[in-house]
Amino acid sequence: ARAFEFDLRHLKKYPAREFTMQYNESNAAFLRRLWKRCGIAWFVQHGSATERGSDMTCVHTLVLFDDAMSLKRNAAGAVRFHRDDGTEKRGSITSWHAVRTLIAGNATRHSWDYAQAWSMGNKDVSHNDQGKLGNQFAASLDHYLVDVPHASGDDNASS
């Protein structure tokens, strides 16, 4: 019996990609990058196997979806946010904390376009306000990445 299944019922049909390359990234990062490009989200659902004769087997099902409204409504309903006082009938979020992360002030990308046989490059400056000292430090940091070939996607033809 399988212990892992896929649920693709909530996805529209996507055309086959012309060329896709995985380089310097894990399998999970590769899939998340492709799904993100298409607007596909995912979650893991726990339950029983759908395979005949395996209904007693517990499985994890990876559910892929591109329209959140196509999913069943959460049986738990809305989750409330309030201070932590006394006993509540339902679970709730009682604490929320901000997290700050310094990001690079510049981003540089390069990608090889196999169809045109040339290298594409782009550099951009961040417009995030990270405070006076944060902006000074971030200006000295460059997030440099050589992307996989043809990173702009099959639907974005070069002019």
URMOLIN-V140587 format. One record per residue. N is the residue number from 0. RES is the residue in one letter. PHI is phi in whole degrees, -180 to 180 (none if undefined). PSI is psi in degrees with one decimal (none if undefined). NEAR is the number of other C-alpha atoms within 10 Angstrom. Layout:
N_RES_PHI_PSI_NEAR + N_RES_PHI_PSI_NEAR
//
This chain:
0_A_none_146.1_14 + 1_R_-79_149.0_12 + 2_A_-110_-0.6_12 + 3_F_-142_133.7_13 + 4_E_-134_166.5_16 + 5_F_-118_142.5_12 + 6_D_-123_107.6_14 + 7_L_-109_13.9_13 + 8_R_-64_-23.5_11 + 9_H_-98_18.3_16 + 10_L_-112_141.8_15 + 11_K_-81_171.5_10 + 12_K_-80_133.9_7 + 13_Y_-115_142.3_7 + 14_P_-70_154.8_5 + 15_A_-64_141.1_8 + 16_R_-77_145.3_9 + 17_E_-67_-44.3_9 + 18_F_-157_130.4_12 + 19_T_-137_131.8_15 + 20_M_-128_134.5_11 + 21_Q_-104_122.2_13 + 22_Y_-146_130.4_12 + 23_N_58_36.2_11 + 24_E_-150_152.7_11 + 25_S_-71_165.8_10 + 26_N_-59_-41.9_11 + 27_A_-64_-43.5_8 + 28_A_-65_-38.2_12 + 29_F_-61_-49.1_16 + 30_L_-64_-43.4_13 + 31_R_-62_-37.4_15 + 32_R_-64_-44.9_14 + 33_L_-67_-42.6_13 + 34_W_-64_-41.3_16 + 35_K_-61_-40.5_12 + 36_R_-61_-32.4_11 + 37_C_-95_-3.1_12 + 38_G_78_29.7_11 + 39_I_-99_128.2_18 + 40_A_-108_170.9_15 + 41_W_-154_160.5_14 + 42_F_-155_164.2_9 + 43_V_-107_129.5_15 + 44_Q_-113_137.9_14 + 45_H_-102_141.4_11 + 46_G_177_-158.6_13 + 47_S_-95_154.7_15 + 48_A_-67_148.9_20 + 49_T_-94_-11.8_16 + 50_E_-66_134.8_11 + 51_R_-57_132.5_7 + 52_G_84_-0.4_9 + 53_S_-119_23.1_14 + 54_D_-67_-12.9_13 + 55_M_-93_-3.4_11 + 56_T_-89_130.6_14 + 57_C_-81_137.1_16 + 58_V_-134_161.3_20 + 59_H_-108_129.2_16 + 60_T_-114_122.9_19 + 61_L_-84_114.6_16 + 62_V_-102_119.0_18 + 63_L_-104_137.4_18 + 64_F_-150_150.4_21 + 65_D_-120_3.1_18 + 66_D_-142_105.8_13 + 67_A_-62_-25.1_12 + 68_M_-73_-13.1_9 + 69_S_-82_-10.0_11 + 70_L_-84_155.6_12 + 71_K_-67_144.5_7 + 72_R_-66_141.3_9 + 73_N_-64_125.7_7 + 74_A_-64_-24.4_6 + 75_A_-75_-16.1_8 + 76_G_75_-156.5_7 + 77_A_-75_149.1_9 + 78_V_-104_123.4_10 + 79_R_-82_152.8_11 + 80_F_-120_121.6_12 + 81_H_-160_173.2_11 + 82_R_-68_162.1_10 + 83_D_-91_82.4_11 + 84_D_-125_123.0_7 + 85_G_64_-166.0_5 + 86_T_-93_137.8_7 + 87_E_-115_150.9_8 + 88_K_-73_-30.4_5 + 89_R_-128_159.6_8 + 90_G_-66_155.5_12 + 91_S_-156_166.3_14 + 92_I_-92_126.1_11 + 93_T_-115_-5.9_11 + 94_S_-147_140.5_9 + 95_W_-141_128.3_8 + 96_H_-123_137.7_5 + 97_A_-80_145.7_4 + 98_V_-127_133.2_5 + 99_R_-116_138.8_7 + 100_T_-134_130.7_7 + 101_L_-74_131.1_12 + 102_I_-116_156.2_18 + 103_A_-63_146.8_19 + 104_G_-81_-13.9_22 + 105_N_-134_149.2_17 + 106_A_-130_127.0_16 + 107_T_-123_131.9_14 + 108_R_-131_144.1_15 + 109_H_-133_144.8_18 + 110_S_-150_143.5_18 + 111_W_-91_128.3_17 + 112_D_-100_100.6_16 + 113_Y_-65_-28.9_11 + 114_A_-72_-35.2_11 + 115_Q_-101_-9.0_10 + 116_A_57_51.6_8 + 117_W_-154_161.7_10 + 118_S_-96_134.4_12 + 119_M_-105_142.2_17 + 120_G_-141_154.1_12 + 121_N_-153_141.1_9 + 122_K_-133_136.4_13 + 123_D_-140_151.0_11 + 124_V_-99_136.7_12 + 125_S_-72_143.1_15 + 126_H_-108_14.9_9 + 127_N_-74_133.7_13 + 128_D_-91_110.6_10 + 129_Q_-109_21.0_16 + 130_G_86_164.0_9 + 131_K_-57_-54.7_8 + 132_L_-71_-36.6_9 + 133_G_-62_-41.4_16 + 134_N_-65_-40.4_18 + 135_Q_-64_-44.2_12 + 136_F_-69_-43.0_15 + 137_A_-63_-32.0_18 + 138_A_-62_-24.2_15 + 139_S_-90_-2.8_10 + 140_L_-106_133.4_14 + 141_D_-123_123.0_17 + 142_H_-88_100.2_12 + 143_Y_-106_130.6_13 + 144_L_-146_133.0_11 + 145_V_-94_107.5_15 + 146_D_-74_167.1_18 + 147_V_-63_158.0_17 + 148_P_-57_143.3_20 + 149_H_59_44.2_22 + 150_A_-65_-19.9_18 + 151_S_-72_-14.5_15 + 152_G_101_163.9_15 + 153_D_-74_-24.7_13 + 154_D_-88_-4.1_8 + 155_N_-109_84.3_9 + 156_A_-73_143.2_9 + 157_S_-74_146.5_9 + 158_S_-100_none_3
//
